[in-house]
Amino acid sequence: MLIRKIKQFDYSLIIITLLLTGFGLMMVYSSSYAVAYIHYDNPTYFFTKQLKWFIIGLFFFIIATFVPYRIYSKLSPLLVMVSIVMLVMVLIPGLGTERNYSQRWIQLGPILLQPTELIKLFMIMYFASFYAKKQETINQFKNGVLPPLIILGIIFLLILKQPDLGSAGLILLACLTIVICSGVKKRHLFMLGTVGLAGIIYFSITSSYRMQRIVSFIDPFADPFGEGYQLVNSYIAIGTGGVMGNGLGNSIQKLGFLPEAHTDFIMAVIIEELGVLGLIIVISAYIFIMFRGVQIARECKDRFAKLLAIGITFQIIAQACINLGAVSGLLPITGVTLPFISYGGSSLVITMVSLGILINISSYRENTKSVPANREARMIHQV
């Protein structure tokens, strides 16, 4: 049974995961060695830490590929409670750790954990489980749609207190994607979309620092040495990269000019060093993940598996789009990392675990050509 499941894994996703993370390790080193040498007298400081997280992520990635995905449906209520507890812990002085004017981390001995990364996955599991079970009442807003949205609202507000509108909005989008794919009525979707959009706009314009980011995103050259400094230097990195780039390791902007060159803005360094060709390779990898994720969801007969696969796929692709949008100036800067590539242990491990779960789901796909017609009809009716 186990050998048969292993044979059914989507090995193309395994390969793309390892290639992207390997590429990310290379670019973390390239984009951080100068800053690491200046601040830590060790050019491999960030690379070594990211490599350790990669090994941890690879361990949990392998485990996730073998753990039956249905267990996450049973655990989802507990995971939601854990999510709320962790978000409250982050805001408690002495437990939460502040960096760059944001309190988003919990220090657990030598480990610095960012709970929001875990919660992205936990909320996808919870929403997929709830709406898979509520298909009979999916047209009833109060009983079949509303309950998890209340939990989502609490999670959203707690993350906003950190403050982290980028991650809060990303979780909101991923969960709403699951709601859309679950079969909710169009008028309910329109209402939820309107409320969600209004909420994001409200919280964006009622905070002075978020308004500054929006203004700098619209015209970064109005304050090139202040609020627009990061985006202007990102433009310079992208503009000097050309088609083929300046060569691996030859970025100038990473030498203290571009803030967060190895985290949020690592794509600007990639383009500066590898050119448009590097951008095309990275985007192609994400498109491939999106294609395979959607295909896996379509081929699954189990409703929970479908929604979980869609949620995981959309969350990764949406995060990549938001990051690339910020780096290119098409979207405001939100502090969202580039999946698999940016420096950050929590993000790397959870993204690898998410792909591991998606690969596990791929082993449960049904080959409809080999299923007798009457049996196939019974399976669809049961779902």
N, C-alpha and C positions, 0 to 999 in steps of 0.2 A: 504493500500500500504506500509506504513512504517513498520507495524508489519510483513508483508510478507518479507520485506527486512531484518529485524532483524533476522528472522528465518533462512535466507539464509547465514548469516555471517559464516565465517570459525572460529568456536569457538576454534578449536585446536590452531590456531595462537594467539588468545586472551590469552589463558591459558599459552602458551609458552612465550609470551611477559611478562606477569606478573611474571612468575616463574624466568625468566632470570634477570629481573630488581630487583626482590626481592633478588635473590642470589647475584647480583651485590652490592646491598646496604649492605648486610652482609659482603661481602669481602672487600668493601671499608672501613668499620669500622675496620675490623680485620687487614687490611694492613696499616692503617693510624693512629691508635690511639696513637702509641708511638711517631711518628713524630709530630702529632698534639699537644700532651702534651708538647713536648720539645719546639716547636716554638710558640704555642699559649696558653699554660697552660690550654688546654681544649681538652681532648682525643676524644671528639665527634665533633670536629670542622669540619672536612671534611665530616663526616657522616651526620651531620645536614644540611650542604649546599647541599649535594647530595640528601637528602630526600626532601628538598624544591624543587629542580629541578625535582625530580620524580613526585611530586604532580602537578607541572606545566605541565610536560610531559604527565601525565595521563589525565589532563584536555583537552589538545590539541589532545591527542590520541583518546579520545571519540568523539571529534568534527570531527576529520578526518574520523572516521568510518561512519559518517552520511552525510558528504558533498559529493555530487555526483562527481565522479572523473573527469567527462568531463569538469568541470569548470577550471581545471588546464591547459587544452589545450588552452582555451581562454586567460588565464592569462599568459601563458608562455613567450610571447614577453616582457611583462612588467617585469616579474621576471628576465629575462636576463639583462635588463637595470638596474634593482635594484642591481643585482649581480655585475656588472661592477662598479657602483657607490660605493658600499660598499667596494670593493677591493681597489679602489682608496683612499677612506677615511682611510683605515687601514694604508696606506703608508704615510699619511700626519702627520707630527710631531704635537703633541698636540691632535690629534684625535685618532690615532692609539696608542696602548699600547704595550710596549716591555716587554717580559718575556723570560728568558733563551736564550738571544741573537736572539730572533725571534719576529717580529712585526706582530702578527696575530689576535689581538683583538681590539675591539672598546669598550670604556668605556661609557656606557649610564646610568649615575647616579650610583645606586648601582649594576647595571647589567653589567657583563663583557661578551660581545658577541663575538663569533668567527664566522665571516661571512662565512668562508670556509665550515662549517657544513651545513649552509643553502644552499649554492651554489651547494653542492653535489646533493641535492634534486631538486633544480631549474633547473639544467642542464639536469637531467634525464627527467624532465617534458618537457623541451624545445625540446630535441632530439626526444622523443617519439611522441610529437605533430607534429613536422616537417616531420618526415619520415612516419608517418601515413597518412598525407595529400598528400605526394608526391609519392604515389605508381605508378601513371601513368607515372612519369618521373624518377623513381628510377634508370633506366639504363643509364640516362644521367648524367654524372659526374658533369658537370658545374652547371646545374639547379636543379638536384635531389639529389645530394650528398654533394657538396662543401659548400654551404652557412653556415650551422651551424658549420662546421669544422673551418671556419674563426673565428667565435665567440669563439669556444673552444680554439683556439690558443691564442686569447687575454686573456681569463680567465686563461689559463695555465701559461702564462708569468707573469701575475699580481700576481698569487699565488706564483710563483717561486721567486718573488722579496721579499717575506716576511722574510726569505725563507722557503718554505714548499714543497719540492719535493714529499714527501710521499702522501700528499693530492692531489697535482696536478696530480700525476700519477694515483691515485685512480679514480679521476674524468675522466681522459683520458680513463682508462680501462672500466669504466661503460658506457661511451658514445659510445665507439667503440663496446661494446657488443650489444647495441641497433642498431647500424649501421649493424652489422653482421646479427642480427635477422630480419632486415627490408627487406631483399631480395636484397641487393646491389650485383652487379656482383663480381665474385671471383677475377678478375684481379684488380678491384678497391680496394677490401679488402686487397689484397696482397700489393698493393702500399701504402695504408694507414697504414697497419701494419708495413711495413718497415720504413716508415717515422716516425711513432710514436716511434718505438723501437730505431731508430737512434737518435731521439731527446732526449729520456730519457738517453741514454748512453752518449751523448754529454754533457748534463747538469750535469751528474754525475761526469764525469772525468775532467771537466773544473772548478770545484770548489774545493778549497783545503780542506774545512771541510767535503765535501761529500766524497772526496777521502780518507780522514782519517777514515771515517766511514766504507768505503768499505774494507780498509786494516785491520781495527780492526775486522771486521766481518770474514775475511778470516783466520786471526790468532790472536785472542784476547789475547793469552798468550804471544805474543811478547811484549806487553806493558800492563801488567795486572793491573798496578796502574795508567794508563793514559787512552788512548783511548779505551782499552779493558776492563776497570774496570767494567762497567755496565754489559757487557755480561758474564764476568767471574763470577760475583756474581749471575747472573741469573743461570748459570750452577750449582753453588754450591747449590742454592735453589732447583733446579730441582733434582739434584743428591741426596740430603738428604731426599727428599720426599718419595721415594720408591713407593710401590704399594698402601698403605693405608694412607700414610702421617704421619706427627708428631702430628696431632690433630688440630682442629680449634683454632686459636689464638696462636699457638705455633711456629710460624715462627721466626727464628733468623735473617734472612737476612733483614727483614723489620725494624729492630732496628737500622737503619742508615747505613747499609752496601750496600743495593741495592737501587740505585737512582730511583726515580719515581715508587716506589713499589706499589702505589695505582692508578697510571695512566697507562702508557705504559706497565709496567712490572708486572701488577697485576696477570697475569697468572702464573708467576714464584712462587708467594706467594701461589696461589691456589694449585699448585702441591706440594709445600713444606708442606702445612698444610693438604691437602686432598689426596695427592698422585696421582698416575696415574688414580685412580678411578674418581677424580675430573676433570681431563683432559677429560676423556671419556664422562662424563656427559655433559660438556660444548660443546664438539665437536658434540655430538649426538644432542644437541639442535639446533646447527647451521645447521646440515645436515637435520634435520626435517624442519626448516624454508626454506631451499633450495628446498626440495622436494615439500612442499606445495606451495611455490611461483611459481615454474615451472608448477605445476599441475593447479593452478589458471589461469596462462597465457595460457595454452593449451586449457582450457575450455571456454575462452572468445572469442566471435565472433568479437568484436570490435577491430580493429587494434591498436588504441591508448591504449586501456586497456592492450592488450597483451604486447606491448613494454614497457609501464609504469611498469607493474608487473615484467617483466624480468629485467628492469633496477634497480628497487628497490631491488629485490632479489639478483642480482649479486653484487650490491654495498655493501650490508651488508656482504655477504659471502666473497667477495674479501677483505674487510677491516679486517675481522676476520682472514683470511689466512695470510695477510701481518703482522698483529700483532703477531700471533702465530709463524710465520716464523722468525721474529726479536727476539722474546723471546728465541727461541730454537737455534738461530744461523744459521738457514737455509737461512735467508735473511738479508740484511743490516738493521741496526736500522733506522727507518724513523720517529718515533714520532707519529705513527698512533695508536689510542686507540682501545681497544677491545669493540665492540658494546654491549650495554646494561650493561656492567660490570665495565669498567674502570671509574674512577672519571672524571667528566667533564660535566657541565650542558648543554652546546650547543649540544654536541654529543648525550647525553641521550635523550634530548627533540626531536631533529630532527629524531633520529632513531625510537623513539616511534611514531612520526607522520608518518614516512614512513610506518611502519607496519599498522598503522591505515588506511592509503590510500589503502594498499594491501588488508586489510580486507573489506574495502568498495567495492573494485573491485570484491572481491569474491562473493558479493551479487548479481552481475550482470551476473554471469555465466549462460550459457544456458544448460539445460538438453536435450541433443541431442536425447535421447531415446523417449522423449515425444513430439518432434517437428515433424510435418508431413514432409514427404520427400520433397514435392514440396516447402514448406515454407523454409525448411532448405537450399535447393539449392538457393532460392532467397536471403537468408541472406548471404550466402557465396559469391555469385556473387556481392552483394552490397559492401562487405568488400574488 
